[in-house]
Amino acid sequence: MEKDVELLKYPIGRFALPSDVHVEEIHTAIKRISAFPARLLETVRPLRSDQLDTPYRPGGWTIRQV
């Protein structure tokens, strides 16, 4: 049961801080972050209102809340 909750809370795993970060990785991250709002809007635009109000896990936030 505890493992199931862990998977629901962290579906892609917990964050692990890398020991080294290179300048190229920072530039790549900046580009990805700056493109994110447009990609997010493109993804959610076709969803219905009820889909936007559906939590991704029991007790979790909805897409609209995020």
PDB file of N, CA, C and O in Angstrom:
ATOM      1  N   MET A   1       0.827  -1.194   0.000  1.00  0.00           N
ATOM      2  CA  MET A   1       0.000   0.000   0.000  1.00  0.00           C
ATOM      3  C   MET A   1       0.870   1.256   0.000  1.00  0.00           C
ATOM      4  O   MET A   1       0.624   2.184  -0.770  1.00  0.00           O
ATOM      5  N   GLU A   2       1.887   1.285   0.864  1.00  0.00           N
ATOM      6  CA  GLU A   2       2.769   2.449   0.957  1.00  0.00           C
ATOM      7  C   GLU A   2       3.502   2.678  -0.364  1.00  0.00           C
ATOM      8  O   GLU A   2       3.708   3.820  -0.775  1.00  0.00           O
ATOM      9  N   LYS A   3       3.892   1.594  -1.024  1.00  0.00           N
ATOM     10  CA  LYS A   3       4.573   1.687  -2.330  1.00  0.00           C
ATOM     11  C   LYS A   3       3.640   2.302  -3.375  1.00  0.00           C
ATOM     12  O   LYS A   3       4.072   3.111  -4.196  1.00  0.00           O
ATOM     13  N   ASP A   4       2.343   1.913  -3.342  1.00  0.00           N
ATOM     14  CA  ASP A   4       1.366   2.464  -4.277  1.00  0.00           C
ATOM     15  C   ASP A   4       1.208   3.969  -4.079  1.00  0.00           C
ATOM     16  O   ASP A   4       1.135   4.719  -5.052  1.00  0.00           O
ATOM     17  N   VAL A   5       1.155   4.408  -2.835  1.00  0.00           N
ATOM     18  CA  VAL A   5       1.030   5.831  -2.535  1.00  0.00           C
ATOM     19  C   VAL A   5       2.264   6.570  -3.019  1.00  0.00           C
ATOM     20  O   VAL A   5       2.161   7.664  -3.574  1.00  0.00           O
ATOM     21  N   GLU A   6       3.414   5.985  -2.815  1.00  0.00           N
ATOM     22  CA  GLU A   6       4.674   6.585  -3.271  1.00  0.00           C
ATOM     23  C   GLU A   6       4.661   6.766  -4.787  1.00  0.00           C
ATOM     24  O   GLU A   6       5.078   7.810  -5.289  1.00  0.00           O
ATOM     25  N   LEU A   7       4.189   5.769  -5.513  1.00  0.00           N
ATOM     26  CA  LEU A   7       4.116   5.864  -6.977  1.00  0.00           C
ATOM     27  C   LEU A   7       3.117   6.919  -7.420  1.00  0.00           C
ATOM     28  O   LEU A   7       3.340   7.594  -8.425  1.00  0.00           O
ATOM     29  N   LEU A   8       2.019   7.073  -6.692  1.00  0.00           N
ATOM     30  CA  LEU A   8       1.044   8.107  -7.024  1.00  0.00           C
ATOM     31  C   LEU A   8       1.594   9.501  -6.732  1.00  0.00           C
ATOM     32  O   LEU A   8       1.337  10.439  -7.487  1.00  0.00           O
ATOM     33  N   LYS A   9       2.341   9.641  -5.652  1.00  0.00           N
ATOM     34  CA  LYS A   9       2.903  10.940  -5.299  1.00  0.00           C
ATOM     35  C   LYS A   9       4.029  11.343  -6.238  1.00  0.00           C
ATOM     36  O   LYS A   9       4.158  12.516  -6.586  1.00  0.00           O
ATOM     37  N   TYR A  10       4.837  10.385  -6.646  1.00  0.00           N
ATOM     38  CA  TYR A  10       6.021  10.662  -7.459  1.00  0.00           C
ATOM     39  C   TYR A  10       6.044   9.732  -8.674  1.00  0.00           C
ATOM     40  O   TYR A  10       6.863   8.815  -8.735  1.00  0.00           O
ATOM     41  N   PRO A  11       5.149   9.964  -9.644  1.00  0.00           N
ATOM     42  CA  PRO A  11       5.037   9.031 -10.768  1.00  0.00           C
ATOM     43  C   PRO A  11       6.306   8.917 -11.611  1.00  0.00           C
ATOM     44  O   PRO A  11       6.504   7.902 -12.279  1.00  0.00           O
ATOM     45  N   ILE A  12       7.161   9.926 -11.594  1.00  0.00           N
ATOM     46  CA  ILE A  12       8.426   9.821 -12.338  1.00  0.00           C
ATOM     47  C   ILE A  12       9.611   9.675 -11.401  1.00  0.00           C
ATOM     48  O   ILE A  12      10.763   9.753 -11.828  1.00  0.00           O
ATOM     49  N   GLY A  13       9.329   9.464 -10.128  1.00  0.00           N
ATOM     50  CA  GLY A  13      10.379   9.272  -9.139  1.00  0.00           C
ATOM     51  C   GLY A  13      10.678  10.554  -8.375  1.00  0.00           C
ATOM     52  O   GLY A  13      10.281  11.649  -8.773  1.00  0.00           O
ATOM     53  N   ARG A  14      11.380  10.385  -7.282  1.00  0.00           N
ATOM     54  CA  ARG A  14      11.774  11.532  -6.467  1.00  0.00           C
ATOM     55  C   ARG A  14      12.933  12.263  -7.149  1.00  0.00           C
ATOM     56  O   ARG A  14      13.695  11.675  -7.916  1.00  0.00           O
ATOM     57  N   PHE A  15      13.044  13.549  -6.851  1.00  0.00           N
ATOM     58  CA  PHE A  15      14.123  14.357  -7.409  1.00  0.00           C
ATOM     59  C   PHE A  15      15.455  13.927  -6.807  1.00  0.00           C
ATOM     60  O   PHE A  15      15.571  13.726  -5.598  1.00  0.00           O
ATOM     61  N   ALA A  16      16.449  13.790  -7.666  1.00  0.00           N
ATOM     62  CA  ALA A  16      17.805  13.489  -7.227  1.00  0.00           C
ATOM     63  C   ALA A  16      18.717  14.617  -7.723  1.00  0.00           C
ATOM     64  O   ALA A  16      18.857  14.821  -8.928  1.00  0.00           O
ATOM     65  N   LEU A  17      19.321  15.332  -6.806  1.00  0.00           N
ATOM     66  CA  LEU A  17      20.202  16.446  -7.142  1.00  0.00           C
ATOM     67  C   LEU A  17      21.479  15.908  -7.764  1.00  0.00           C
ATOM     68  O   LEU A  17      22.188  15.118  -7.141  1.00  0.00           O
ATOM     69  N   PRO A  18      21.783  16.334  -9.006  1.00  0.00           N
ATOM     70  CA  PRO A  18      23.025  15.861  -9.629  1.00  0.00           C
ATOM     71  C   PRO A  18      24.241  16.463  -8.927  1.00  0.00           C
ATOM     72  O   PRO A  18      24.177  17.569  -8.391  1.00  0.00           O
ATOM     73  N   SER A  19      25.325  15.736  -8.937  1.00  0.00           N
ATOM     74  CA  SER A  19      26.538  16.228  -8.277  1.00  0.00           C
ATOM     75  C   SER A  19      27.226  17.309  -9.116  1.00  0.00           C
ATOM     76  O   SER A  19      27.839  18.225  -8.568  1.00  0.00           O
ATOM     77  N   ASP A  20      27.126  17.205 -10.419  1.00  0.00           N
ATOM     78  CA  ASP A  20      27.726  18.195 -11.325  1.00  0.00           C
ATOM     79  C   ASP A  20      26.684  18.669 -12.329  1.00  0.00           C
ATOM     80  O   ASP A  20      25.884  17.880 -12.829  1.00  0.00           O
ATOM     81  N   VAL A  21      26.704  19.960 -12.615  1.00  0.00           N
ATOM     82  CA  VAL A  21      25.824  20.522 -13.639  1.00  0.00           C
ATOM     83  C   VAL A  21      26.708  21.347 -14.570  1.00  0.00           C
ATOM     84  O   VAL A  21      27.449  22.223 -14.124  1.00  0.00           O
ATOM     85  N   HIS A  22      26.621  21.060 -15.858  1.00  0.00           N
ATOM     86  CA  HIS A  22      27.442  21.752 -16.841  1.00  0.00           C
ATOM     87  C   HIS A  22      26.657  22.896 -17.470  1.00  0.00           C
ATOM     88  O   HIS A  22      25.426  22.878 -17.493  1.00  0.00           O
ATOM     89  N   VAL A  23      27.363  23.871 -17.968  1.00  0.00           N
ATOM     90  CA  VAL A  23      26.756  25.064 -18.570  1.00  0.00           C
ATOM     91  C   VAL A  23      25.791  24.678 -19.689  1.00  0.00           C
ATOM     92  O   VAL A  23      24.731  25.289 -19.820  1.00  0.00           O
ATOM     93  N   GLU A  24      26.133  23.690 -20.484  1.00  0.00           N
ATOM     94  CA  GLU A  24      25.264  23.256 -21.581  1.00  0.00           C
ATOM     95  C   GLU A  24      23.931  22.755 -21.047  1.00  0.00           C
ATOM     96  O   GLU A  24      22.882  23.007 -21.639  1.00  0.00           O
ATOM     97  N   GLU A  25      23.977  22.043 -19.925  1.00  0.00           N
ATOM     98  CA  GLU A  25      22.746  21.538 -19.318  1.00  0.00           C
ATOM     99  C   GLU A  25      21.869  22.683 -18.814  1.00  0.00           C
ATOM    100  O   GLU A  25      20.643  22.615 -18.895  1.00  0.00           O
ATOM    101  N   ILE A  26      22.493  23.713 -18.304  1.00  0.00           N
ATOM    102  CA  ILE A  26      21.741  24.882 -17.840  1.00  0.00           C
ATOM    103  C   ILE A  26      21.046  25.562 -19.012  1.00  0.00           C
ATOM    104  O   ILE A  26      19.871  25.919 -18.916  1.00  0.00           O
ATOM    105  N   HIS A  27      21.764  25.743 -20.119  1.00  0.00           N
ATOM    106  CA  HIS A  27      21.171  26.374 -21.304  1.00  0.00           C
ATOM    107  C   HIS A  27      20.021  25.528 -21.865  1.00  0.00           C
ATOM    108  O   HIS A  27      18.995  26.065 -22.284  1.00  0.00           O
ATOM    109  N   THR A  28      20.198  24.215 -21.868  1.00  0.00           N
ATOM    110  CA  THR A  28      19.144  23.320 -22.334  1.00  0.00           C
ATOM    111  C   THR A  28      17.919  23.428 -21.424  1.00  0.00           C
ATOM    112  O   THR A  28      16.787  23.475 -21.907  1.00  0.00           O
ATOM    113  N   ALA A  29      18.144  23.466 -20.116  1.00  0.00           N
ATOM    114  CA  ALA A  29      17.037  23.577 -19.167  1.00  0.00           C
ATOM    115  C   ALA A  29      16.292  24.894 -19.340  1.00  0.00           C
ATOM    116  O   ALA A  29      15.064  24.922 -19.273  1.00  0.00           O
ATOM    117  N   ILE A  30      17.011  25.973 -19.560  1.00  0.00           N
ATOM    118  CA  ILE A  30      16.383  27.277 -19.768  1.00  0.00           C
ATOM    119  C   ILE A  30      15.489  27.250 -21.000  1.00  0.00           C
ATOM    120  O   ILE A  30      14.376  27.777 -20.970  1.00  0.00           O
ATOM    121  N   LYS A  31      15.963  26.646 -22.074  1.00  0.00           N
ATOM    122  CA  LYS A  31      15.156  26.540 -23.306  1.00  0.00           C
ATOM    123  C   LYS A  31      13.901  25.707 -23.061  1.00  0.00           C
ATOM    124  O   LYS A  31      12.812  26.073 -23.505  1.00  0.00           O
ATOM    125  N   ARG A  32      14.053  24.588 -22.357  1.00  0.00           N
ATOM    126  CA  ARG A  32      12.903  23.725 -22.086  1.00  0.00           C
ATOM    127  C   ARG A  32      11.874  24.433 -21.210  1.00  0.00           C
ATOM    128  O   ARG A  32      10.671  24.343 -21.457  1.00  0.00           O
ATOM    129  N   ILE A  33      12.352  25.134 -20.192  1.00  0.00           N
ATOM    130  CA  ILE A  33      11.441  25.848 -19.289  1.00  0.00           C
ATOM    131  C   ILE A  33      10.728  26.967 -20.025  1.00  0.00           C
ATOM    132  O   ILE A  33       9.538  27.188 -19.800  1.00  0.00           O
ATOM    133  N   SER A  34      11.432  27.684 -20.904  1.00  0.00           N
ATOM    134  CA  SER A  34      10.797  28.798 -21.620  1.00  0.00           C
ATOM    135  C   SER A  34       9.755  28.303 -22.629  1.00  0.00           C
ATOM    136  O   SER A  34       8.811  29.028 -22.943  1.00  0.00           O
ATOM    137  N   ALA A  35       9.916  27.083 -23.138  1.00  0.00           N
ATOM    138  CA  ALA A  35       8.959  26.522 -24.089  1.00  0.00           C
ATOM    139  C   ALA A  35       7.763  25.872 -23.389  1.00  0.00           C
ATOM    140  O   ALA A  35       6.744  25.601 -24.025  1.00  0.00           O
ATOM    141  N   PHE A  36       7.883  25.624 -22.099  1.00  0.00           N
ATOM    142  CA  PHE A  36       6.858  24.877 -21.373  1.00  0.00           C
ATOM    143  C   PHE A  36       5.471  25.507 -21.388  1.00  0.00           C
ATOM    144  O   PHE A  36       4.503  24.790 -21.641  1.00  0.00           O
ATOM    145  N   PRO A  37       5.314  26.814 -21.129  1.00  0.00           N
ATOM    146  CA  PRO A  37       3.950  27.370 -21.113  1.00  0.00           C
ATOM    147  C   PRO A  37       3.185  27.141 -22.416  1.00  0.00           C
ATOM    148  O   PRO A  37       2.001  26.805 -22.382  1.00  0.00           O
ATOM    149  N   ALA A  38       3.839  27.316 -23.551  1.00  0.00           N
ATOM    150  CA  ALA A  38       3.172  27.106 -24.839  1.00  0.00           C
ATOM    151  C   ALA A  38       2.814  25.630 -25.026  1.00  0.00           C
ATOM    152  O   ALA A  38       1.734  25.313 -25.524  1.00  0.00           O
ATOM    153  N   ARG A  39       3.704  24.740 -24.632  1.00  0.00           N
ATOM    154  CA  ARG A  39       3.432  23.309 -24.755  1.00  0.00           C
ATOM    155  C   ARG A  39       2.290  22.891 -23.836  1.00  0.00           C
ATOM    156  O   ARG A  39       1.456  22.065 -24.207  1.00  0.00           O
ATOM    157  N   LEU A  40       2.258  23.463 -22.644  1.00  0.00           N
ATOM    158  CA  LEU A  40       1.188  23.155 -21.703  1.00  0.00           C
ATOM    159  C   LEU A  40      -0.161  23.608 -22.246  1.00  0.00           C
ATOM    160  O   LEU A  40      -1.135  22.856 -22.210  1.00  0.00           O
ATOM    161  N   LEU A  41      -0.216  24.824 -22.743  1.00  0.00           N
ATOM    162  CA  LEU A  41      -1.458  25.336 -23.310  1.00  0.00           C
ATOM    163  C   LEU A  41      -1.918  24.472 -24.486  1.00  0.00           C
ATOM    164  O   LEU A  41      -3.106  24.169 -24.601  1.00  0.00           O
ATOM    165  N   GLU A  42      -1.004  24.082 -25.344  1.00  0.00           N
ATOM    166  CA  GLU A  42      -1.322  23.230 -26.496  1.00  0.00           C
ATOM    167  C   GLU A  42      -1.891  21.887 -26.033  1.00  0.00           C
ATOM    168  O   GLU A  42      -2.779  21.326 -26.676  1.00  0.00           O
ATOM    169  N   THR A  43      -1.381  21.389 -24.933  1.00  0.00           N
ATOM    170  CA  THR A  43      -1.820  20.093 -24.414  1.00  0.00           C
ATOM    171  C   THR A  43      -3.205  20.158 -23.781  1.00  0.00           C
ATOM    172  O   THR A  43      -4.023  19.261 -23.987  1.00  0.00           O
ATOM    173  N   VAL A  44      -3.475  21.215 -23.011  1.00  0.00           N
ATOM    174  CA  VAL A  44      -4.743  21.268 -22.286  1.00  0.00           C
ATOM    175  C   VAL A  44      -5.874  21.939 -23.059  1.00  0.00           C
ATOM    176  O   VAL A  44      -7.043  21.770 -22.712  1.00  0.00           O
ATOM    177  N   ARG A  45      -5.545  22.686 -24.086  1.00  0.00           N
ATOM    178  CA  ARG A  45      -6.581  23.414 -24.839  1.00  0.00           C
ATOM    179  C   ARG A  45      -7.724  22.504 -25.307  1.00  0.00           C
ATOM    180  O   ARG A  45      -8.880  22.912 -25.193  1.00  0.00           O
ATOM    181  N   PRO A  46      -7.469  21.301 -25.827  1.00  0.00           N
ATOM    182  CA  PRO A  46      -8.587  20.465 -26.302  1.00  0.00           C
ATOM    183  C   PRO A  46      -9.382  19.760 -25.194  1.00  0.00           C
ATOM    184  O   PRO A  46     -10.388  19.113 -25.486  1.00  0.00           O
ATOM    185  N   LEU A  47      -8.951  19.871 -23.929  1.00  0.00           N
ATOM    186  CA  LEU A  47      -9.648  19.161 -22.858  1.00  0.00           C
ATOM    187  C   LEU A  47     -10.958  19.845 -22.480  1.00  0.00           C
ATOM    188  O   LEU A  47     -11.081  21.069 -22.521  1.00  0.00           O
ATOM    189  N   ARG A  48     -11.924  19.019 -22.112  1.00  0.00           N
ATOM    190  CA  ARG A  48     -13.213  19.532 -21.637  1.00  0.00           C
ATOM    191  C   ARG A  48     -13.064  20.019 -20.195  1.00  0.00           C
ATOM    192  O   ARG A  48     -12.090  19.696 -19.516  1.00  0.00           O
ATOM    193  N   SER A  49     -14.034  20.791 -19.748  1.00  0.00           N
ATOM    194  CA  SER A  49     -14.012  21.334 -18.396  1.00  0.00           C
ATOM    195  C   SER A  49     -13.955  20.224 -17.346  1.00  0.00           C
ATOM    196  O   SER A  49     -13.215  20.333 -16.369  1.00  0.00           O
ATOM    197  N   ASP A  50     -14.740  19.148 -17.546  1.00  0.00           N
ATOM    198  CA  ASP A  50     -14.727  18.062 -16.561  1.00  0.00           C
ATOM    199  C   ASP A  50     -13.374  17.359 -16.521  1.00  0.00           C
ATOM    200  O   ASP A  50     -12.964  16.864 -15.471  1.00  0.00           O
ATOM    201  N   GLN A  51     -12.683  17.312 -17.645  1.00  0.00           N
ATOM    202  CA  GLN A  51     -11.353  16.711 -17.655  1.00  0.00           C
ATOM    203  C   GLN A  51     -10.359  17.591 -16.887  1.00  0.00           C
ATOM    204  O   GLN A  51      -9.476  17.085 -16.195  1.00  0.00           O
ATOM    205  N   LEU A  52     -10.512  18.894 -17.018  1.00  0.00           N
ATOM    206  CA  LEU A  52      -9.632  19.816 -16.299  1.00  0.00           C
ATOM    207  C   LEU A  52      -9.845  19.742 -14.794  1.00  0.00           C
ATOM    208  O   LEU A  52      -8.955  20.095 -14.020  1.00  0.00           O
ATOM    209  N   ASP A  53     -11.026  19.283 -14.376  1.00  0.00           N
ATOM    210  CA  ASP A  53     -11.359  19.207 -12.956  1.00  0.00           C
ATOM    211  C   ASP A  53     -11.184  17.805 -12.370  1.00  0.00           C
ATOM    212  O   ASP A  53     -11.639  17.546 -11.255  1.00  0.00           O
ATOM    213  N   THR A  54     -10.544  16.915 -13.090  1.00  0.00           N
ATOM    214  CA  THR A  54     -10.314  15.551 -12.627  1.00  0.00           C
ATOM    215  C   THR A  54      -8.924  15.465 -11.992  1.00  0.00           C
ATOM    216  O   THR A  54      -7.933  15.796 -12.643  1.00  0.00           O
ATOM    217  N   PRO A  55      -8.834  15.023 -10.728  1.00  0.00           N
ATOM    218  CA  PRO A  55      -7.514  14.891 -10.103  1.00  0.00           C
ATOM    219  C   PRO A  55      -6.753  13.711 -10.708  1.00  0.00           C
ATOM    220  O   PRO A  55      -7.357  12.732 -11.148  1.00  0.00           O
ATOM    221  N   TYR A  56      -5.445  13.812 -10.726  1.00  0.00           N
ATOM    222  CA  TYR A  56      -4.634  12.736 -11.297  1.00  0.00           C
ATOM    223  C   TYR A  56      -4.470  11.560 -10.346  1.00  0.00           C
ATOM    224  O   TYR A  56      -4.089  10.463 -10.754  1.00  0.00           O
ATOM    225  N   ARG A  57      -4.767  11.804  -9.061  1.00  0.00           N
ATOM    226  CA  ARG A  57      -4.764  10.723  -8.062  1.00  0.00           C
ATOM    227  C   ARG A  57      -5.779  11.087  -6.989  1.00  0.00           C
ATOM    228  O   ARG A  57      -6.142  12.257  -6.865  1.00  0.00           O
ATOM    229  N   PRO A  58      -6.242  10.127  -6.218  1.00  0.00           N
ATOM    230  CA  PRO A  58      -7.194  10.424  -5.149  1.00  0.00           C
ATOM    231  C   PRO A  58      -6.627  11.490  -4.207  1.00  0.00           C
ATOM    232  O   PRO A  58      -5.537  11.327  -3.661  1.00  0.00           O
ATOM    233  N   GLY A  59      -7.366  12.567  -4.026  1.00  0.00           N
ATOM    234  CA  GLY A  59      -6.917  13.641  -3.157  1.00  0.00           C
ATOM    235  C   GLY A  59      -5.895  14.568  -3.794  1.00  0.00           C
ATOM    236  O   GLY A  59      -5.409  15.504  -3.159  1.00  0.00           O
ATOM    237  N   GLY A  60      -5.574  14.302  -5.046  1.00  0.00           N
ATOM    238  CA  GLY A  60      -4.571  15.122  -5.724  1.00  0.00           C
ATOM    239  C   GLY A  60      -5.167  16.349  -6.374  1.00  0.00           C
ATOM    240  O   GLY A  60      -6.386  16.513  -6.422  1.00  0.00           O
ATOM    241  N   TRP A  61      -4.301  17.205  -6.872  1.00  0.00           N
ATOM    242  CA  TRP A  61      -4.739  18.416  -7.551  1.00  0.00           C
ATOM    243  C   TRP A  61      -5.267  18.079  -8.939  1.00  0.00           C
ATOM    244  O   TRP A  61      -4.899  17.064  -9.531  1.00  0.00           O
ATOM    245  N   THR A  62      -6.133  18.947  -9.445  1.00  0.00           N
ATOM    246  CA  THR A  62      -6.645  18.779 -10.794  1.00  0.00           C
ATOM    247  C   THR A  62      -5.726  19.522 -11.767  1.00  0.00           C
ATOM    248  O   THR A  62      -4.869  20.304 -11.354  1.00  0.00           O
ATOM    249  N   ILE A  63      -5.917  19.267 -13.054  1.00  0.00           N
ATOM    250  CA  ILE A  63      -5.145  19.982 -14.065  1.00  0.00           C
ATOM    251  C   ILE A  63      -5.392  21.483 -13.948  1.00  0.00           C
ATOM    252  O   ILE A  63      -4.464  22.286 -14.058  1.00  0.00           O
ATOM    253  N   ARG A  64      -6.636  21.848 -13.725  1.00  0.00           N
ATOM    254  CA  ARG A  64      -6.969  23.270 -13.610  1.00  0.00           C
ATOM    255  C   ARG A  64      -6.226  23.914 -12.429  1.00  0.00           C
ATOM    256  O   ARG A  64      -5.746  25.043 -12.535  1.00  0.00           O
ATOM    257  N   GLN A  65      -6.136  23.199 -11.322  1.00  0.00           N
ATOM    258  CA  GLN A  65      -5.442  23.745 -10.154  1.00  0.00           C
ATOM    259  C   GLN A  65      -3.945  23.880 -10.403  1.00  0.00           C
ATOM    260  O   GLN A  65      -3.317  24.842  -9.958  1.00  0.00           O
ATOM    261  N   VAL A  66      -3.392  22.933 -11.100  1.00  0.00           N
ATOM    262  CA  VAL A  66      -1.953  22.997 -11.393  1.00  0.00           C
ATOM    263  C   VAL A  66      -1.696  24.131 -12.354  1.00  0.00           C
ATOM    264  O   VAL A  66      -0.551  24.368 -12.738  1.00  0.00           O
TER     265      VAL A  66
END
